[in-house]
Each structure stands twice: as C-alpha cells, then as structure tokens.
Amino acid sequence: MTLHPSSQDRRARGGRGALPLVALALFAPALFTTAGVARSQSSDRPDPVSITAPARALSFDVAMDGSSFHFQGPTNENGFPADGTPFIVRGYLYPGGTFAEHGSGAGTNPDGSAEFPDRVVGTWYCRGWHLQDGDAVSGPVVATTQIFDLDPRTPGRHTIVTDGIELADFDVPFQRAVVGGSGRYRWARGHSTQVYFDFNASNGFNSSVEIPTPQVP
C-alpha cells in the first residue's frame, strides 16, 4: 500500500496537497485551517458579533478540524481524492492574531478538539469539490462555499458566507466573493482575502481570513 505524504512532506513541496483531506479521511484524520491579525485583549470568550468596529475588516484565524473531513468518490493512484470529488469539513474560528501568538500550527488537539476552547468565536464550515487531484501542490485546488457561523450560542443567527476557489499553495493569498450573511451580517458583500500557511495537530489546514463587511445592529 502506498503511504500518503506526511504534513511535513507536503509543506516542503510548497503546497497544501489538493486537499489531502479526502485521502486522509480513508486512513487518518484530515486537514484545513487559517491565520490572522488582531488579537483579543480579554481572556473571556469574545463577543462573536462585536469582534471589530463596523468600518474595519473582520479578521479570523481558522483551524480546520482534520477529523471532521468527509468525502465521497474515487481516489487517484496515490490514494488522494480525485479531481471532481465532493467533500465537507468544519473547523474553529479564533480572533485574528491567535496563531501569531501561539504558533502557525496551533488551534486543534490531535483528536480534532479545540486547543483554546475559551477563545473560539464561531464555527467554520466548508463544502465543495476538488478541481485537481488531492496531491496537487499549486494552483486552484477546490471550489468551495465557506460559512462563518459567528454566534456559538445561537448557530445560524449571525453568519457570513463566502464562495470561490482556494489555492493549493501555502503562503499565497487569494480572494473570494462574500455572497451574503444573516443577522448582523445580512448585508455582507464584497470579497474576502484568505491564505493557508500550515498544518495543525489534527492534520487540518490553518489559514487566515479577512472580511471587510458592514455590520447591522
């Protein structure tokens, strides 16, 4: 049986590995996540609907829970999800700057649980399709919809939704359309900027996202 490249191997090759999430779901936990900027000054759980002032961009660090990755479809000769394979995965939203403070690979424990549960400000959901085989290391690798659910107490109340492609490359920012939201973010429009840069302990990806969007009281 062909062994799958390790996170370190994929990182050394310069890319995410076309969402090895799918392949790893067959043999081990999978992958995704984010990194960001602004740091919360409180040790208490941040208010999920007032992370930033209306005129500023929302900034999140996204830690993908690799153990939550599920897919359906074929794999390629190396055991990675094939081009066209659909998948779904979720993760944790932290205030931007969390990874800068704790390390680029922080955010989850090996079992996929949150490493800093008191700092989680929401849940990140991602669903989509592979645009290349799962071991690709560069270029558009998936087309996805991402949901930023920003009220842990009332899921679905305050959300932002983005749509677009994601790159397999590490450390290369890409833009996505902000297509709407709910609650305080129901007028959300424009584009987000996202960059993937490391793996976390659950073998998910970490990324940073900034979303300039109006907030409605």
TORBALO-614930 format. One line per 2 residues: number of its first residue (from 1); their letters; for each residue x, y, z of N, C-alpha, C, CB. Coordinates in Angstrom, 3 decimals. Glycine has a CB too. Layout:
TORBALO-614930
NUM) A) X,Y,Z,X,Y,Z,X,Y,Z,X,Y,Z ~ ...
END
This chain:
TORBALO-614930
1) MT) 0.844,-1.199,0.000,0.000,0.000,0.000,0.873,1.240,0.000,-0.951,0.011,1.220 ~ 0.550,2.188,-0.855,1.315,3.432,-0.930,1.020,4.297,0.274,0.998,4.194,-2.223
3) LH) 2.062,4.768,0.939,1.893,5.646,2.080,1.621,7.056,1.594,3.130,5.611,2.991 ~ 0.787,7.772,2.320,0.485,9.162,1.965,1.581,10.068,2.479,-0.882,9.597,2.533
5) PS) 1.906,11.125,1.721,2.922,12.066,2.187,2.525,12.657,3.525,3.140,13.180,1.161 ~ 3.500,12.881,4.380,3.231,13.496,5.670,2.961,14.974,5.490,4.398,13.277,6.636
7) SQ) 2.454,15.618,6.556,2.243,17.060,6.507,3.540,17.777,6.211,1.650,17.565,7.817 ~ 4.637,17.309,6.818,5.925,17.957,6.586,6.356,17.802,5.136,6.991,17.379,7.517
9) DR) 6.103,16.623,4.549,6.457,16.419,3.150,5.690,17.375,2.258,6.186,14.977,2.731 ~ 4.390,17.501,2.495,3.584,18.377,1.661,3.996,19.821,1.855,2.104,18.202,1.971
11) RA) 4.320,20.187,3.106,4.751,21.565,3.367,6.048,21.843,2.634,4.925,21.818,4.883 ~ 6.967,20.873,2.607,8.245,21.067,1.942,8.068,21.216,0.441,9.178,19.910,2.244
13) RG) 7.010,20.599,-0.102,6.763,20.687,-1.536,6.084,21.996,-1.906,5.916,19.514,-1.998 ~ 5.722,22.785,-0.902,5.231,24.131,-1.177,3.744,24.250,-1.352,5.874,24.644,-2.371
15) GR) 2.957,23.241,-0.969,1.525,23.353,-1.155,0.741,22.567,-0.134,1.153,22.904,-2.519 ~ -0.604,22.746,-0.195,-1.488,22.070,0.730,-1.682,20.620,0.337,-2.822,22.777,0.796
17) GA) -1.424,20.256,-0.913,-1.658,18.907,-1.355,-3.113,18.719,-1.719,-1.242,17.918,-0.291 ~ -3.652,19.542,-2.596,-5.009,19.451,-3.120,-5.978,18.801,-2.178,-5.007,18.712,-4.389
19) LP) -6.051,19.326,-0.996,-6.962,18.831,-0.001,-6.796,17.354,0.230,-8.359,19.129,-0.392 ~ -5.662,16.946,0.762,-5.448,15.551,1.098,-6.501,15.130,2.092,-4.031,15.317,1.661
21) LV) -7.302,16.050,2.552,-8.382,15.791,3.478,-9.083,14.521,3.074,-9.363,16.964,3.529 ~ -9.402,14.455,1.811,-10.188,13.348,1.322,-9.457,12.048,1.508,-10.539,13.546,-0.124
23) AL) -8.199,12.008,1.059,-7.451,10.777,1.168,-7.240,10.394,2.613,-6.127,10.901,0.463 ~ -6.906,11.384,3.436,-6.629,11.095,4.829,-7.865,10.609,5.541,-6.078,12.313,5.522
25) AL) -9.027,10.974,5.050,-10.239,10.510,5.676,-10.345,8.998,5.571,-11.451,11.177,5.048 ~ -9.663,8.419,4.585,-9.694,6.973,4.432,-8.779,6.288,5.421,-9.312,6.587,3.028
27) FA) -7.701,6.985,5.800,-6.674,6.329,6.604,-6.401,7.026,7.925,-5.406,6.242,5.825 ~ -6.610,8.338,7.972,-6.306,9.119,9.170,-7.068,10.413,9.082,-4.778,9.378,9.322
29) PA) -7.099,11.214,10.152,-7.816,12.497,10.133,-7.297,13.407,9.030,-7.687,13.199,11.487 ~ -8.112,14.391,8.644,-7.752,15.251,7.530,-7.293,16.627,7.907,-8.877,15.371,6.635
31) LF) -7.590,17.589,6.999,-6.726,18.763,7.042,-7.306,20.140,7.121,-5.942,18.739,5.934 ~ -7.547,21.180,7.017,-7.737,22.560,6.764,-7.472,23.481,7.958,-9.084,22.753,6.291
33) TT) -7.434,24.786,7.684,-7.415,25.823,8.741,-7.005,27.231,8.294,-6.489,25.394,9.814 ~ -6.675,28.279,9.270,-6.401,29.683,8.949,-5.485,30.410,9.911,-7.664,30.413,8.880
35) AG) -5.033,31.655,9.528,-4.269,32.505,10.442,-4.653,33.937,10.253,-2.770,32.333,10.235 ~ -4.367,34.850,11.203,-4.889,36.185,11.050,-4.086,37.291,11.663,-6.194,36.230,11.594
37) VA) -4.783,38.357,12.138,-4.106,39.531,12.635,-4.614,39.887,14.026,-4.295,40.700,11.678 ~ -5.446,40.890,14.217,-5.817,41.464,15.500,-5.993,40.476,16.634,-7.052,42.210,15.344
39) RS) -5.527,40.869,17.825,-5.531,39.982,18.976,-6.557,40.433,20.009,-4.141,39.919,19.602 ~ -7.299,39.459,20.564,-8.263,39.776,21.617,-7.521,40.113,22.897,-9.240,38.599,21.850
41) QS) -7.957,41.163,23.587,-7.294,41.590,24.808,-7.926,40.976,26.047,-7.321,43.093,24.912 ~ -8.987,40.206,25.875,-9.677,39.635,27.029,-9.475,38.149,27.084,-11.159,39.957,26.992
43) SD) -9.373,37.584,28.305,-9.265,36.149,28.461,-10.631,35.493,28.414,-8.564,35.811,29.759 ~ -11.713,36.298,28.465,-13.058,35.769,28.376,-13.402,35.492,26.933,-14.065,36.731,28.994
45) RP) -14.483,34.698,26.718,-14.932,34.433,25.357,-15.294,35.744,24.683,-16.134,33.463,25.348 ~ -14.707,36.026,23.500,-15.019,37.285,22.820,-16.479,37.311,22.383,-14.097,37.486,21.604
47) DP) -17.044,38.505,22.301,-18.388,38.667,21.785,-18.361,38.378,20.292,-18.939,40.093,22.075 ~ -19.089,37.351,19.816,-18.985,36.952,18.410,-19.544,37.967,17.440,-19.681,35.659,18.204
49) VS) -20.341,38.925,17.904,-20.912,39.889,16.972,-20.327,41.278,17.153,-22.408,39.943,17.135 ~ -19.255,41.403,17.903,-18.627,42.718,18.032,-17.110,42.578,18.072,-19.132,43.442,19.297
51) IT) -16.594,41.680,17.228,-15.158,41.441,17.189,-14.428,42.662,16.647,-14.840,40.208,16.338 ~ -15.092,43.419,15.800,-14.440,44.554,15.165,-15.434,45.681,14.953,-13.810,44.142,13.834
53) AP) -14.948,46.863,14.773,-15.825,48.000,14.509,-16.385,47.901,13.100,-15.071,49.334,14.699 ~ -17.552,48.520,12.833,-18.196,48.396,11.531,-17.314,48.796,10.366,-19.427,49.217,11.507
55) AR) -16.413,49.773,10.549,-15.615,50.270,9.430,-14.390,49.416,9.145,-15.185,51.679,9.701 ~ -14.101,48.424,9.989,-12.890,47.640,9.826,-13.204,46.253,9.331,-12.127,47.565,11.124
57) AL) -12.163,45.567,8.849,-12.325,44.196,8.387,-12.411,43.256,9.576,-11.167,43.790,7.461 ~ -13.262,42.247,9.441,-13.252,41.141,10.385,-12.018,40.299,10.091,-14.566,40.288,10.289
59) SF) -11.337,39.858,11.133,-10.116,39.071,10.967,-10.224,37.804,11.805,-8.857,39.895,11.373 ~ -10.054,36.657,11.140,-10.170,35.376,11.815,-8.964,34.495,11.526,-11.452,34.669,11.395
61) DV) -8.631,33.666,12.505,-7.730,32.542,12.294,-8.598,31.290,12.263,-6.617,32.457,13.416 ~ -8.477,30.512,11.219,-9.306,29.328,11.023,-8.464,28.074,11.225,-9.950,29.333,9.618
63) AM) -8.889,27.247,12.160,-8.220,25.965,12.416,-9.147,24.847,11.971,-7.840,25.806,13.931 ~ -8.808,24.204,10.889,-9.623,23.108,10.388,-9.505,21.890,11.305,-9.209,22.743,8.954
65) DG) -10.630,21.273,11.589,-10.647,20.021,12.334,-10.493,18.885,11.333,-11.962,19.868,13.175 ~ -9.259,18.351,11.231,-8.998,17.311,10.250,-9.857,16.072,10.423,-7.572,16.925,10.308
67) SS) -10.271,15.791,11.663,-11.059,14.585,11.911,-12.486,14.704,11.390,-11.084,14.281,13.393 ~ -12.922,15.915,11.027,-14.295,16.131,10.570,-14.441,16.020,9.059,-14.777,17.483,11.020
69) FH) -13.353,15.770,8.360,-13.389,15.729,6.903,-14.095,14.467,6.406,-11.969,15.799,6.335 ~ -15.040,14.670,5.488,-15.750,13.545,4.858,-15.834,13.811,3.363,-17.187,13.349,5.473
71) FQ) -15.716,12.768,2.565,-15.803,12.924,1.119,-16.499,11.711,0.514,-14.398,13.114,0.499 ~ -16.845,11.836,-0.749,-17.450,10.723,-1.468,-16.890,10.715,-2.875,-19.005,10.827,-1.482
73) GP) -16.409,9.570,-3.323,-15.888,9.479,-4.672,-14.564,8.753,-4.738,-15.742,10.841,-5.252 ~ -13.980,8.710,-5.927,-12.748,7.934,-6.148,-11.500,8.657,-5.641,-12.588,7.627,-7.631
75) TN) -10.438,7.891,-5.527,-9.120,8.445,-5.222,-8.202,8.170,-6.408,-8.534,7.833,-3.899 ~ -7.081,8.888,-6.466,-6.129,8.650,-7.552,-5.189,7.511,-7.178,-5.325,9.934,-7.871
77) EN) -4.191,7.272,-8.020,-3.288,6.132,-7.803,-2.471,6.262,-6.528,-2.353,5.984,-8.981 ~ -2.387,7.482,-5.986,-1.645,7.691,-4.742,-2.549,7.676,-3.508,-0.896,9.006,-4.806
79) GF) -3.845,7.416,-3.727,-4.770,7.354,-2.606,-5.371,8.680,-2.202,-4.089,6.777,-1.450 ~ -5.139,9.728,-3.008,-5.705,11.041,-2.712,-7.017,11.219,-3.469,-4.706,12.167,-3.078
81) PA) -7.900,12.087,-2.966,-9.170,12.320,-3.666,-8.923,12.783,-5.090,-10.020,13.357,-2.917 ~ -9.718,12.227,-5.986,-9.555,12.543,-7.399,-10.250,13.856,-7.757,-10.101,11.407,-8.261
83) DG) -9.835,14.424,-8.871,-10.468,15.615,-9.426,-11.981,15.394,-9.503,-9.885,15.949,-10.831 ~ -12.756,16.353,-8.995,-14.209,16.260,-9.017,-14.836,15.698,-7.758,-14.619,15.437,-10.151
85) TP) -14.018,15.238,-6.824,-14.535,14.630,-5.600,-15.161,15.684,-4.676,-13.410,13.882,-4.864 ~ -16.398,15.477,-4.206,-17.005,16.405,-3.255,-16.572,16.098,-1.829,-18.526,16.353,-3.360
87) FI) -16.608,17.119,-0.965,-16.211,16.931,0.432,-16.897,17.970,1.311,-14.672,17.024,0.585 ~ -16.839,17.734,2.630,-17.292,18.705,3.618,-16.393,18.587,4.838,-18.794,18.480,3.998
89) VR) -16.134,19.717,5.493,-15.254,19.747,6.662,-15.633,20.953,7.513,-13.742,19.806,6.241 ~ -15.249,20.943,8.770,-15.528,22.086,9.642,-14.283,22.418,10.468,-16.739,21.789,10.573
91) GY) -14.353,23.537,11.170,-13.218,23.943,11.982,-13.617,25.010,12.981,-12.090,24.446,11.103 ~ -12.603,25.599,13.614,-12.813,26.576,14.682,-12.390,27.962,14.224,-12.037,26.174,15.945
93) LY) -13.187,28.961,14.581,-12.855,30.355,14.302,-12.288,30.994,15.558,-14.097,31.136,13.801 ~ -11.075,31.510,15.434,-10.427,32.251,16.517,-10.263,33.709,16.090,-9.044,31.618,16.883
95) PG) -10.141,34.630,17.034,-9.832,36.015,16.660,-8.509,36.075,15.902,-9.772,36.921,17.914 ~ -8.430,36.944,14.905,-7.183,37.124,14.188,-6.049,37.444,15.143,-7.322,38.222,13.150
97) GT) -4.901,36.835,14.926,-3.761,37.035,15.798,-3.503,35.876,16.733,-3.950,38.264,16.588 ~ -4.454,34.947,16.823,-4.285,33.786,17.704,-3.088,32.945,17.281,-5.553,32.925,17.705
99) FA) -2.936,32.706,15.988,-1.814,31.897,15.510,-0.496,32.646,15.636,-2.039,31.483,14.059 ~ -0.551,33.965,15.468,0.666,34.753,15.658,1.146,34.642,17.101,0.423,36.230,15.284
101) EH) 0.208,34.524,18.019,0.539,34.427,19.436,0.979,33.022,19.843,-0.645,34.846,20.266 ~ 0.314,32.009,19.292,0.528,30.638,19.765,1.259,29.738,18.769,-0.789,30.021,20.100
103) GS) 1.526,30.220,17.573,2.219,29.413,16.574,1.323,29.082,15.397,2.737,28.136,17.199 ~ 1.901,28.979,14.211,1.126,28.797,12.984,0.426,27.452,12.915,2.020,28.951,11.791
105) GA) 0.878,26.474,13.703,0.249,25.157,13.698,-0.675,24.928,14.876,1.295,24.098,13.684 ~ -1.031,25.991,15.591,-1.887,25.868,16.773,-3.361,25.775,16.364,-1.669,27.066,17.726
107) GT) -4.226,25.597,17.375,-5.666,25.690,17.139,-6.462,24.440,17.401,-5.896,26.089,15.772 ~ -5.866,23.245,17.182,-6.573,22.000,17.460,-5.669,21.050,18.229,-7.060,21.342,16.154
109) NP) -6.298,20.102,18.910,-5.591,18.980,19.507,-5.548,17.836,18.502,-6.269,18.531,20.834 ~ -4.715,16.813,18.721,-4.636,15.704,17.761,-5.974,15.024,17.482,-3.668,14.680,18.261
111) DG) -6.896,15.025,18.467,-8.191,14.379,18.252,-9.190,15.285,17.538,-8.768,13.935,19.575 ~ -8.774,16.486,17.174,-9.643,17.403,16.451,-10.388,18.390,17.327,-10.619,16.634,15.668
113) SA) -10.295,18.275,18.636,-10.952,19.229,19.531,-10.202,20.556,19.530,-11.039,18.664,20.965 ~ -10.883,21.614,19.983,-10.276,22.946,20.002,-9.174,23.024,21.050,-11.339,24.019,20.273
115) EF) -8.025,23.573,20.661,-6.916,23.720,21.599,-7.179,24.843,22.600,-5.615,23.988,20.843 ~ -7.899,25.876,22.155,-8.201,27.026,23.011,-9.714,27.258,23.022,-7.447,28.306,22.518
117) PD) -10.483,26.394,23.660,-11.951,26.497,23.582,-12.508,27.822,24.075,-12.574,25.392,24.372 ~ -11.834,28.455,25.033,-12.336,29.724,25.557,-12.145,30.886,24.585,-11.650,30.043,26.861
119) RV) -11.356,30.663,23.531,-11.117,31.730,22.557,-11.885,31.521,21.254,-9.638,31.832,22.260 ~ -12.578,30.410,21.145,-13.343,30.138,19.921,-14.508,31.118,19.820,-13.862,28.669,19.902
121) VG) -14.620,31.804,18.674,-15.691,32.785,18.473,-16.738,32.302,17.479,-15.108,34.100,17.998 ~ -16.566,31.116,16.950,-17.538,30.604,15.995,-17.060,29.315,15.363,-17.820,31.633,14.921
123) TW) -17.888,28.828,14.443,-17.598,27.585,13.726,-17.464,27.883,12.245,-18.703,26.524,13.972 ~ -16.493,27.224,11.626,-16.233,27.372,10.189,-16.666,26.093,9.489,-14.721,27.679,9.908
125) YC) -17.491,26.240,8.451,-17.923,25.100,7.649,-17.454,25.305,6.215,-19.470,24.921,7.710 ~ -17.029,24.236,5.572,-16.562,24.337,4.188,-17.033,23.111,3.422,-15.009,24.469,4.123
127) RG) -17.661,23.344,2.285,-18.082,22.247,1.419,-17.706,22.604,-0.020,-19.625,21.974,1.554 ~ -17.411,21.599,-0.832,-17.057,21.896,-2.209,-16.579,20.686,-2.968,-16.012,22.947,-2.249
129) WH) -15.830,20.959,-4.040,-15.357,19.922,-4.950,-13.887,20.159,-5.278,-16.208,19.893,-6.243 ~ -13.172,19.081,-5.462,-11.780,19.184,-5.896,-11.703,19.565,-7.369,-11.039,17.862,-5.650
131) LQ) -10.783,20.475,-7.674,-10.516,20.889,-9.052,-9.258,20.226,-9.601,-10.379,22.407,-9.132 ~ -8.492,19.597,-8.710,-7.335,18.796,-9.079,-7.329,17.577,-8.153,-5.986,19.626,-8.969
133) DG) -6.466,16.615,-8.465,-6.293,15.500,-7.540,-5.768,16.013,-6.209,-5.339,14.441,-8.127 ~ -5.983,15.241,-5.165,-5.670,15.679,-3.819,-4.212,15.859,-3.499,-6.221,14.746,-2.888
135) DA) -3.308,15.413,-4.366,-1.887,15.606,-4.093,-1.290,16.755,-4.894,-1.129,14.335,-4.388 ~ -2.151,17.604,-5.478,-1.652,18.805,-6.164,-1.036,19.751,-5.140,-2.797,19.519,-6.950
137) VS) -0.043,20.512,-5.562,0.647,21.417,-4.641,0.593,22.879,-5.086,2.087,20.989,-4.492 ~ -0.059,23.157,-6.206,-0.106,24.538,-6.674,-1.344,24.760,-7.532,1.167,24.887,-7.467
139) GP) -1.836,25.985,-7.524,-2.960,26.352,-8.358,-4.303,26.112,-7.678,-2.900,25.592,-9.645 ~ -5.401,26.478,-8.366,-6.728,26.267,-7.798,-6.968,24.780,-7.535,-7.813,26.827,-8.739
141) VV) -7.274,24.430,-6.301,-7.388,23.020,-5.932,-8.807,22.613,-5.577,-6.483,22.720,-4.774 ~ -9.615,23.567,-5.083,-11.015,23.281,-4.776,-11.862,24.507,-5.085,-11.183,22.859,-3.293
143) AT) -13.132,24.264,-5.374,-14.139,25.323,-5.462,-15.093,25.090,-4.295,-14.904,25.318,-6.868 ~ -15.259,26.096,-3.428,-15.953,25.861,-2.163,-16.903,26.989,-1.772,-14.950,25.660,-1.070
145) TQ) -17.809,26.633,-0.874,-18.602,27.595,-0.107,-18.160,27.479,1.342,-20.155,27.336,-0.260 ~ -17.839,28.611,1.958,-17.446,28.638,3.365,-18.482,29.428,4.167,-16.026,29.259,3.534
147) IF) -18.884,28.875,5.301,-19.827,29.540,6.197,-19.105,29.876,7.497,-21.082,28.643,6.469 ~ -19.127,31.136,7.870,-18.553,31.608,9.127,-19.729,31.825,10.091,-17.698,32.942,8.923
149) DL) -19.941,30.886,10.993,-21.058,30.948,11.938,-20.542,31.606,13.216,-21.654,29.512,12.231 ~ -20.955,32.850,13.451,-20.295,33.701,14.432,-21.027,33.875,15.753,-20.082,35.016,13.845
151) DP) -21.996,33.028,16.028,-22.655,33.081,17.329,-22.726,31.671,17.908,-24.078,33.704,17.211 ~ -21.733,31.275,18.713,-21.728,29.915,19.272,-22.968,29.602,20.099,-20.501,29.718,20.127
153) RT) -23.618,30.634,20.662,-24.791,30.399,21.497,-26.048,30.116,20.682,-25.026,31.587,22.391 ~ -26.116,30.686,19.462,-27.291,30.511,18.610,-26.825,30.254,17.180,-28.229,31.763,18.676
155) PG) -26.511,29.007,16.839,-25.996,28.705,15.497,-26.932,29.213,14.402,-25.788,27.199,15.339 ~ -26.328,29.846,13.386,-27.075,30.365,12.252,-27.584,31.777,12.409,-28.205,29.491,11.984
157) RH) -27.493,32.340,13.600,-28.038,33.682,13.827,-27.222,34.759,13.133,-28.105,33.975,15.312 ~ -25.915,34.721,13.291,-25.031,35.716,12.681,-23.982,34.964,11.850,-24.347,36.633,13.780
159) TI) -24.140,34.995,10.541,-23.229,34.259,9.663,-22.747,35.135,8.517,-23.913,33.007,9.113 ~ -21.601,34.735,7.954,-21.090,35.308,6.704,-20.760,34.143,5.788,-19.824,36.231,6.946
161) VT) -21.098,34.279,4.509,-20.868,33.207,3.544,-19.959,33.716,2.433,-22.211,32.685,2.959 ~ -18.909,32.943,2.135,-18.025,33.268,1.009,-18.030,32.114,0.017,-16.575,33.561,1.500
163) DG) -17.680,32.435,-1.231,-17.703,31.423,-2.282,-16.570,31.698,-3.255,-19.071,31.407,-3.016 ~ -15.972,30.635,-3.775,-14.906,30.816,-4.762,-13.933,29.659,-4.774,-14.161,32.096,-4.495
165) IE) -12.755,29.922,-5.330,-11.713,28.897,-5.400,-10.781,29.036,-4.204,-10.916,29.003,-6.728 ~ -10.028,27.969,-3.946,-8.957,28.000,-2.956,-7.699,27.459,-3.613,-9.329,27.175,-1.678
167) LA) -6.570,28.020,-3.246,-5.299,27.591,-3.816,-4.678,26.467,-3.001,-4.335,28.764,-3.903 ~ -3.952,25.573,-3.701,-3.185,24.533,-3.019,-1.920,25.111,-2.399,-2.829,23.404,-3.993
169) DF) -1.472,26.251,-2.888,-0.214,26.846,-2.432,-0.308,27.350,-0.998,0.189,27.987,-3.350 ~ 0.756,27.176,-0.241,0.898,27.826,1.049,1.428,29.245,0.839,1.838,27.012,1.979
171) DV) 1.057,30.136,1.747,1.603,31.489,1.815,1.310,32.330,0.576,3.082,31.421,2.025 ~ 0.245,31.980,-0.159,-0.168,32.766,-1.326,-1.619,33.210,-1.110,-0.019,31.934,-2.662
173) PF) -1.861,34.493,-0.814,-3.227,34.959,-0.565,-4.100,34.832,-1.811,-3.212,36.411,-0.088 ~ -5.381,34.585,-1.603,-6.349,34.555,-2.693,-7.635,35.204,-2.216,-6.607,33.101,-3.181
175) QR) -8.435,35.687,-3.164,-9.670,36.380,-2.824,-10.880,35.510,-3.162,-9.753,37.726,-3.564 ~ -11.946,35.727,-2.384,-13.196,35.009,-2.572,-14.349,36.006,-2.463,-13.347,33.856,-1.528
177) AV) -15.451,35.712,-3.139,-16.620,36.581,-3.070,-17.344,36.396,-1.740,-17.575,36.298,-4.244 ~ -17.697,37.521,-1.109,-18.590,37.491,0.049,-19.997,37.615,-0.521,-18.262,38.653,1.105
179) VG) -20.785,36.548,-0.421,-22.055,36.480,-1.138,-23.274,36.743,-0.263,-22.192,35.143,-1.775 ~ -23.068,36.927,1.049,-24.199,37.229,1.901,-23.954,36.822,3.341,-25.430,36.550,1.382
181) GS) -25.017,36.882,4.120,-24.907,36.519,5.520,-26.271,36.573,6.179,-23.925,37.437,6.244 ~ -26.278,36.495,7.502,-27.525,36.553,8.254,-27.315,37.391,9.504,-28.022,35.133,8.620
183) GR) -28.426,37.821,10.103,-28.344,38.596,11.328,-27.591,39.889,11.133,-27.692,37.791,12.408 ~ -26.620,40.151,11.993,-25.852,41.391,11.929,-25.093,41.532,10.615,-24.883,41.458,13.089
185) YR) -24.855,40.439,9.928,-24.068,40.469,8.690,-24.924,40.210,7.457,-22.950,39.442,8.756 ~ -26.214,40.491,7.541,-27.111,40.169,6.425,-26.843,41.008,5.184,-28.543,40.356,6.850
187) WA) -26.138,42.140,5.325,-25.812,42.955,4.152,-24.378,42.699,3.668,-25.998,44.444,4.476 ~ -23.767,41.650,4.145,-22.365,41.387,3.780,-22.211,41.162,2.282,-21.834,40.168,4.542
189) RG) -21.303,41.920,1.671,-20.977,41.784,0.253,-19.516,42.200,0.069,-21.939,42.655,-0.648 ~ -18.948,41.843,-1.061,-17.578,42.253,-1.342,-16.692,41.043,-1.548,-17.031,43.121,-0.213
191) HS) -15.467,41.095,-1.013,-14.572,39.951,-1.157,-13.743,39.773,0.113,-13.650,40.128,-2.385 ~ -13.409,38.527,0.375,-12.529,38.193,1.493,-11.143,37.875,0.957,-13.092,36.997,2.311
193) TQ) -10.156,37.955,1.835,-8.788,37.552,1.493,-8.380,36.438,2.448,-7.785,38.768,1.576 ~ -7.907,35.341,1.877,-7.568,34.161,2.683,-6.192,33.648,2.283,-8.636,33.042,2.513
195) VY) -5.482,33.056,3.241,-4.187,32.458,2.944,-3.993,31.245,3.849,-3.031,33.489,3.134 ~ -3.588,30.126,3.256,-3.241,28.921,4.010,-1.740,28.913,4.252,-3.688,27.630,3.255
197) FD) -1.317,28.421,5.435,0.112,28.514,5.724,0.685,27.367,6.530,0.378,29.761,6.439 ~ -0.145,26.497,7.114,0.441,25.435,7.937,-0.599,24.360,8.217,0.994,26.008,9.263
199) FN) -0.122,23.238,8.776,-0.986,22.168,9.268,-1.087,22.274,10.783,-0.447,20.769,8.846 ~ -2.194,21.786,11.336,-2.327,21.743,12.785,-2.227,20.302,13.287,-3.662,22.375,13.223
201) AS) -2.412,20.104,14.579,-2.201,18.782,15.185,-3.192,17.738,14.718,-2.275,18.887,16.673 ~ -4.349,18.141,14.186,-5.337,17.191,13.677,-5.106,16.877,12.202,-6.747,17.739,13.877
203) NG) -4.005,17.398,11.650,-3.668,17.276,10.226,-4.637,18.065,9.344,-3.669,15.804,9.809 ~ -5.266,19.065,9.938,-6.067,20.006,9.172,-5.227,21.211,8.789,-7.303,20.443,9.968
205) FN) -5.762,22.026,7.887,-5.059,23.231,7.451,-5.384,24.407,8.356,-5.419,23.567,6.006 ~ -4.414,25.267,8.543,-4.634,26.546,9.223,-4.571,27.672,8.201,-3.585,26.770,10.353
207) SS) -5.463,28.640,8.362,-5.471,29.758,7.431,-5.881,31.027,8.159,-6.416,29.482,6.248 ~ -5.671,32.145,7.470,-6.059,33.452,7.965,-7.051,34.059,6.983,-4.820,34.375,8.158
209) VE) -8.095,34.692,7.511,-9.129,35.281,6.662,-9.440,36.691,7.137,-10.408,34.413,6.666 ~ -9.539,37.621,6.197,-10.029,38.965,6.489,-11.240,39.249,5.613,-8.919,40.032,6.262
211) IP) -12.293,39.778,6.240,-13.554,40.030,5.544,-14.008,41.454,5.836,-14.645,39.004,5.969 ~ -13.787,42.396,4.904,-14.307,43.753,5.125,-15.811,43.737,4.859,-13.582,44.806,4.200
213) TP) -16.595,43.965,5.899,-18.030,43.853,5.731,-18.758,44.755,6.718,-18.475,42.406,5.904 ~ -19.884,45.333,6.335,-20.658,46.158,7.260,-21.361,45.289,8.285,-21.678,47.014,6.501
215) QV) -21.587,45.844,9.469,-22.386,45.185,10.484,-23.661,45.989,10.703,-21.589,45.028,11.807 ~ -24.764,45.301,10.854,-26.049,45.936,11.078,-26.482,45.674,12.507,-27.109,45.426,10.075
217) P) -26.757,46.688,13.298,-27.169,46.487,14.696,-28.399,45.604,14.794,-27.446,47.831,15.369
END
